[in-house]
């Protein structure tokens, strides 16, 4: 599944699952996107759908991409 990155700008109904100004891994989901949703790996470590208006796509350097993915992986391992 293709990954990209987004930054959260709103978390109106999901303050426990999303953090404003935080970077999230976005998973490509064409069906969700047709309905104005985006699939992200949230604070639980699982992927969920959220309104696309809550996020803005960002471009990260390869080094920063690896760092964000490593941090997410380490957070997931700490929860297990």
Long-range contacts (C-beta under 8 A, 24 or more apart in sequence): 1-27, 1-28, 2-27, 2-28, 3-27, 3-28, 3-69, 4-28, 4-57, 5-57, 5-58, 5-59, 5-60, 5-65, 5-68, 6-38, 6-40, 6-55, 6-56, 6-57, 6-58, 7-55, 7-56, 7-58, 8-54, 8-55, 9-54, 9-55, 9-56, 10-53, 10-54, 11-54, 12-54, 14-42, 14-50, 14-54, 16-43, 17-42, 17-43, 17-44, 17-48, 18-42, 18-43, 18-50, 18-54, 19-43, 23-58, 23-60, 23-68, 24-55, 25-68, 25-69, 25-72, 26-55, 26-57, 41-72, 45-72, 45-75, 45-76, 45-79
